[in-house]
Amino acid sequence: MLLVGGSIAFASQNLQHGNPPAQIDPGPPVPPPLTILPPSSAVTRADTIDLTAMTPPDLRSDQQYSVRIFVNDQQSSRMDLPDQQQFTLRNVPLSEGLNSISTTLVGAGGESVRSTAATVTRDDIAPDIRVLEPTGTVYTDSETLTGTTEPGADIQISDGAGHEIASSVNSDGRFSADMNLHVGDNNVILRSTDIAGNHASTTYTIVRGSSSANIELTVTPTDVYAADLPATIELSVDARDELGRPVADGTQVIFGISPPTRETTTYTATISNGRAHFNGVTLESGDANGSWLATALVTLPSGIELRADASFNLRAGAPKSPGPR
């Protein structure tokens, strides 16, 4: 037992006083990733872009590093890491649409994880300009022009002489402008520029026709005598549209009756075959003598308002006899 114990003691002395075990060299570490700064503009019409990158601190000075550049997860190029803290990734190619650009740093210790991606959208397509209204001949002296362009783009509108027309555009690309029109062709020039700097222009013509719209109001009878009260007044309208055709069936007519000493009373009727009638106006004993005003108002689908005036008289006494001839 003492011999065995002695052997153990001797082995322990060998471990304590012998050569230390050899250290394993772990080799160079995997480098950290680069930092890519965001681009100055998130949208461009160019097919390449330059980006600024930052070298990570504490890289080993005894190693050489290279940079791999990825666009939408596909390697586009490779370059040696410059000996400077901030440098430029030049001429990184861009595809139409969204581009996600990232890098890895490659050294003797291997390849870093991907850097945080910088994103940029390439847009080299000119914005589309579409006029929605008006699409046909108009007959009013003013009209609202409406249309669409690319979301985020602006719009400039001018007349044929180059005078700017005030307009507004929403973020979704819908625009509008109030137009003053003369009879005949009204040429409008529309220009749009999107946020990438792409330009588009188009010319649109609004035709204002010569309107044949008219309205005639007839009042029957035109003279009423106090001795004949109560009496009924009939109002009749004949209305024609811009092309001289009978106004569409169902169009509303607003009649107004204005006595000499009272406020106007309004009545409604609907047109059939271009005509409308109303015989619900009754004059009663005690109504004011004098001239009564009758009006008729029709609004056409184009926005044209047609108005006609007529009058009738409520006279005192009774109509005179024509007498012997």
C-alpha positions as CSV (number, residue, x, y, z in Angstrom):
1,M,0.0,0.0,0.0
2,L,2.9,2.4,0.8
3,L,4.4,1.6,-2.6
4,V,1.2,2.4,-4.3
5,G,0.8,5.6,-2.4
6,G,4.3,6.5,-3.3
7,S,3.6,6.0,-6.9
8,I,0.6,8.3,-6.6
9,A,2.6,10.9,-4.9
10,F,5.3,10.7,-7.6
11,A,2.7,11.1,-10.4
12,S,1.3,14.1,-8.7
13,Q,4.8,15.6,-8.4
14,N,5.3,15.0,-12.1
15,L,2.1,16.9,-13.0
16,Q,3.0,19.8,-10.8
17,H,6.7,20.2,-11.7
18,G,6.6,18.9,-15.3
19,N,6.1,21.0,-18.6
20,P,2.6,22.7,-18.9
21,P,0.2,21.3,-21.6
22,A,0.3,22.9,-25.0
23,Q,-2.2,25.7,-25.7
24,I,-4.5,25.3,-28.7
25,D,-4.5,28.4,-31.0
26,P,-8.2,29.3,-31.7
27,G,-7.2,31.2,-34.9
28,P,-8.5,34.6,-36.0
29,P,-12.1,35.4,-35.1
30,V,-14.9,35.8,-37.5
31,P,-15.1,39.6,-38.3
32,P,-18.1,41.7,-37.3
33,P,-20.4,43.1,-40.1
34,L,-20.0,46.4,-41.7
35,T,-22.5,49.2,-41.2
36,I,-24.3,50.7,-44.3
37,L,-25.6,54.2,-43.9
38,P,-29.1,54.9,-45.4
39,P,-29.1,56.4,-48.9
40,S,-29.8,60.1,-49.2
41,S,-33.0,59.3,-51.2
42,A,-35.1,56.2,-50.8
43,V,-36.2,56.5,-54.5
44,T,-34.1,57.0,-57.6
45,R,-34.4,56.8,-61.3
46,A,-30.8,55.7,-61.8
47,D,-29.7,52.1,-62.4
48,T,-26.8,52.3,-59.9
49,I,-26.3,53.9,-56.5
50,D,-23.3,54.8,-54.3
51,L,-23.7,53.9,-50.6
52,T,-21.5,54.8,-47.6
53,A,-20.2,52.0,-45.4
54,M,-18.5,52.1,-42.0
55,T,-15.7,49.7,-41.0
56,P,-16.3,48.0,-37.7
57,P,-13.8,48.9,-34.9
58,D,-11.0,46.7,-33.6
59,L,-10.4,44.7,-36.7
60,R,-7.1,42.8,-36.6
61,S,-4.4,44.8,-38.4
62,D,-2.5,41.7,-39.4
63,Q,-5.3,40.5,-41.7
64,Q,-6.7,41.4,-45.1
65,Y,-10.4,41.7,-45.5
66,S,-12.8,41.8,-48.4
67,V,-16.4,43.0,-48.8
68,R,-19.1,41.0,-50.5
69,I,-22.1,43.1,-51.7
70,F,-25.5,41.6,-52.1
71,V,-28.6,43.0,-53.8
72,N,-31.8,41.3,-53.1
73,D,-29.8,38.3,-51.6
74,Q,-27.7,37.9,-54.8
75,Q,-24.0,38.8,-54.7
76,S,-23.4,41.6,-57.1
77,S,-19.7,42.4,-56.5
78,R,-16.7,42.0,-54.2
79,M,-14.0,44.5,-53.2
80,D,-11.0,44.7,-50.9
81,L,-11.7,46.5,-47.6
82,P,-10.1,50.0,-47.8
83,D,-7.8,51.1,-45.0
84,Q,-10.2,53.8,-43.8
85,Q,-13.1,53.9,-41.3
86,Q,-15.7,55.3,-43.9
87,F,-15.7,54.3,-47.5
88,T,-18.0,54.1,-50.5
89,L,-19.7,51.1,-52.1
90,R,-19.7,52.4,-55.7
91,N,-22.0,51.7,-58.6
92,V,-24.2,49.1,-56.8
93,P,-26.6,47.9,-59.5
94,L,-30.3,48.4,-59.0
95,S,-33.3,46.6,-60.5
96,E,-36.6,48.2,-61.1
97,G,-38.6,48.3,-57.9
98,L,-37.4,47.7,-54.3
99,N,-33.7,46.8,-53.8
100,S,-32.4,45.5,-50.5
101,I,-28.6,46.0,-50.3
102,S,-26.4,44.3,-47.6
103,T,-22.8,43.2,-47.2
104,T,-20.6,40.7,-45.4
105,L,-17.0,41.1,-44.3
106,V,-14.7,38.2,-45.2
107,G,-11.4,37.6,-43.4
108,A,-9.1,34.8,-42.3
109,G,-11.5,33.9,-39.6
110,G,-14.4,33.4,-42.0
111,E,-17.4,35.5,-43.2
112,S,-19.4,37.8,-41.0
113,V,-23.2,37.8,-40.7
114,R,-25.0,40.1,-43.1
115,S,-25.1,43.8,-42.3
116,T,-28.4,45.5,-41.7
117,A,-29.8,46.1,-45.2
118,A,-30.2,49.5,-46.9
119,T,-33.3,49.8,-49.1
120,V,-33.8,51.9,-52.2
121,T,-36.5,51.8,-54.8
122,R,-35.6,52.3,-58.5
123,D,-38.3,54.0,-60.5
124,D,-37.5,55.0,-64.1
125,I,-41.1,54.9,-65.4
126,A,-42.8,58.2,-66.2
127,P,-46.0,58.8,-64.2
128,D,-49.3,58.0,-66.0
129,I,-51.8,60.9,-66.4
130,R,-55.4,60.1,-66.9
131,V,-58.3,62.6,-67.2
132,L,-61.6,61.2,-65.7
133,E,-63.9,64.1,-66.2
134,P,-65.2,65.7,-68.4
135,T,-65.2,63.0,-71.1
136,G,-67.7,64.5,-73.5
137,T,-69.0,67.9,-74.8
138,V,-70.0,70.3,-72.0
139,Y,-72.3,73.2,-72.3
140,T,-71.5,75.3,-69.2
141,D,-69.0,78.1,-68.9
142,S,-67.1,76.4,-66.1
143,E,-66.2,72.8,-65.4
144,T,-64.2,70.8,-62.9
145,L,-61.4,68.8,-64.5
146,T,-60.6,65.6,-62.5
147,G,-58.0,62.8,-63.1
148,T,-55.3,60.6,-61.6
149,T,-51.5,60.4,-61.7
150,E,-48.9,58.4,-59.9
151,P,-49.4,58.4,-56.0
152,G,-46.9,61.0,-54.6
153,A,-46.4,62.8,-57.9
154,D,-47.3,66.4,-58.4
155,I,-49.4,68.0,-61.2
156,Q,-49.2,71.2,-63.1
157,I,-52.0,72.3,-65.4
158,S,-52.0,75.1,-67.9
159,D,-54.2,76.3,-70.7
160,G,-53.3,76.4,-74.4
161,A,-51.7,79.9,-74.0
162,G,-49.5,78.7,-71.2
163,H,-51.4,80.3,-68.3
164,E,-51.2,78.2,-65.2
165,I,-54.5,76.9,-63.8
166,A,-54.8,76.3,-60.0
167,S,-55.1,72.7,-59.2
168,S,-54.8,70.3,-56.2
169,V,-53.6,66.7,-55.9
170,N,-54.0,64.2,-53.2
171,S,-51.4,61.7,-51.9
172,D,-53.1,59.0,-53.9
173,G,-52.6,60.8,-57.2
174,R,-56.2,62.1,-57.7
175,F,-56.2,65.7,-58.9
176,S,-58.8,68.4,-59.8
177,A,-58.9,71.9,-61.3
178,D,-61.7,74.3,-61.8
179,M,-61.8,75.4,-65.5
180,N,-63.3,78.5,-67.1
181,L,-64.4,77.5,-70.7
182,H,-65.1,79.3,-73.9
183,V,-67.3,78.0,-76.7
184,G,-65.3,75.6,-78.8
185,D,-62.1,73.7,-78.0
186,N,-60.3,74.3,-74.7
187,N,-56.8,72.8,-74.8
188,V,-55.3,71.8,-71.4
189,I,-51.7,70.8,-70.9
190,L,-51.0,68.5,-67.9
191,R,-47.5,67.8,-66.5
192,S,-46.6,65.4,-63.7
193,T,-43.3,64.7,-61.9
194,D,-43.0,61.7,-59.6
195,I,-40.8,61.6,-56.5
196,A,-38.0,59.8,-58.5
197,G,-37.9,62.8,-60.9
198,N,-39.6,61.1,-63.9
199,H,-41.6,63.5,-66.0
200,A,-44.7,63.1,-68.1
201,S,-47.0,65.5,-70.0
202,T,-50.2,65.2,-72.0
203,T,-52.7,67.5,-73.8
204,Y,-56.4,67.2,-73.3
205,T,-59.2,69.0,-75.0
206,I,-62.4,70.0,-73.4
207,V,-65.1,70.9,-75.9
208,R,-67.8,73.4,-74.9
209,G,-70.7,73.3,-77.3
210,S,-73.1,76.0,-78.2
211,S,-76.2,75.2,-76.1
212,S,-79.7,75.2,-77.6
213,A,-81.2,74.7,-74.1
214,N,-84.2,76.9,-73.4
215,I,-87.3,77.1,-71.3
216,E,-90.6,78.8,-71.8
217,L,-93.1,79.6,-69.0
218,T,-96.8,80.2,-69.7
219,V,-99.2,81.5,-67.1
220,T,-103.0,81.2,-67.7
221,P,-104.9,83.4,-67.3
222,T,-102.7,86.6,-67.3
223,D,-105.5,88.7,-65.8
224,V,-107.7,87.8,-62.8
225,Y,-110.4,90.0,-61.3
226,A,-111.4,90.2,-57.7
227,A,-115.0,89.6,-58.6
228,D,-114.1,86.2,-60.0
229,L,-112.2,84.9,-56.9
230,P,-111.4,82.3,-56.0
231,A,-109.6,81.5,-59.2
232,T,-106.9,79.0,-60.3
233,I,-103.7,79.9,-62.0
234,E,-102.1,77.3,-64.3
235,L,-98.3,77.2,-64.9
236,S,-96.9,75.4,-67.9
237,V,-93.3,74.9,-68.9
238,D,-91.7,73.7,-72.2
239,A,-88.1,72.9,-71.7
240,R,-85.4,71.8,-74.2
241,D,-81.9,70.5,-73.5
242,E,-78.5,71.6,-74.9
243,L,-79.2,69.8,-78.2
244,G,-82.7,71.3,-78.5
245,R,-84.4,68.0,-77.5
246,P,-87.2,67.8,-74.9
247,V,-85.7,67.6,-71.4
248,A,-85.7,64.1,-70.1
249,D,-88.8,62.7,-68.4
250,G,-88.8,62.9,-64.6
251,T,-86.7,66.1,-64.5
252,Q,-87.9,68.3,-61.7
253,V,-89.3,71.8,-62.3
254,I,-89.5,74.3,-59.4
255,F,-92.2,76.9,-59.8
256,G,-92.2,80.0,-57.7
257,I,-95.1,82.5,-57.1
258,S,-94.3,85.9,-55.7
259,P,-97.3,88.0,-54.6
260,P,-96.8,91.8,-54.3
261,T,-96.8,91.8,-50.5
262,R,-95.7,88.3,-49.5
263,E,-92.7,86.0,-49.8
264,T,-92.3,83.6,-52.6
265,T,-94.0,80.2,-52.4
266,T,-92.5,77.3,-54.4
267,Y,-94.1,74.3,-56.0
268,T,-92.7,71.3,-57.9
269,A,-93.7,69.3,-60.9
270,T,-92.0,66.8,-63.1
271,I,-91.4,66.9,-66.9
272,S,-93.0,64.5,-69.3
273,N,-92.3,64.8,-73.0
274,G,-90.5,68.1,-72.4
275,R,-93.4,69.7,-70.6
276,A,-94.6,70.2,-67.1
277,H,-97.9,71.7,-65.7
278,F,-99.0,72.9,-62.3
279,N,-102.5,74.1,-61.5
280,G,-102.4,74.2,-57.7
281,V,-102.1,78.0,-57.3
282,T,-105.4,79.4,-56.1
283,L,-106.1,83.1,-55.6
284,E,-108.5,83.8,-52.8
285,S,-110.5,86.9,-51.7
286,G,-108.3,89.2,-49.8
287,D,-105.1,88.4,-51.9
288,A,-103.2,91.5,-52.8
289,N,-104.1,93.3,-56.1
290,G,-101.3,94.0,-58.5
291,S,-98.7,92.2,-60.5
292,W,-97.7,88.7,-59.4
293,L,-94.4,87.2,-60.5
294,A,-94.1,83.5,-61.6
295,T,-90.8,81.7,-62.2
296,A,-89.8,78.3,-63.4
297,L,-86.3,76.7,-62.8
298,V,-84.9,73.5,-64.4
299,T,-81.4,72.2,-63.8
300,L,-80.1,70.0,-66.6
301,P,-77.8,67.0,-66.0
302,S,-74.9,69.1,-67.4
303,G,-75.4,71.6,-64.7
304,I,-77.0,74.3,-66.9
305,E,-79.8,76.1,-65.0
306,L,-82.8,77.2,-67.1
307,R,-85.0,79.9,-65.7
308,A,-88.0,81.7,-67.1
309,D,-90.2,84.5,-65.7
310,A,-93.8,85.5,-66.4
311,S,-96.4,87.5,-64.6
312,F,-100.1,87.8,-64.1
313,N,-102.3,90.5,-62.6
314,L,-104.9,90.4,-59.9
315,R,-107.2,93.4,-60.6
316,A,-109.9,95.0,-58.5
317,G,-113.5,94.8,-59.5
318,A,-114.8,92.8,-62.5
319,P,-113.8,92.6,-66.1
320,K,-115.4,95.4,-68.2
321,S,-118.1,94.5,-70.7
322,P,-116.9,94.9,-74.2
323,G,-120.0,97.1,-74.8
324,P,-122.0,97.6,-78.1
325,R,-120.1,97.6,-81.3
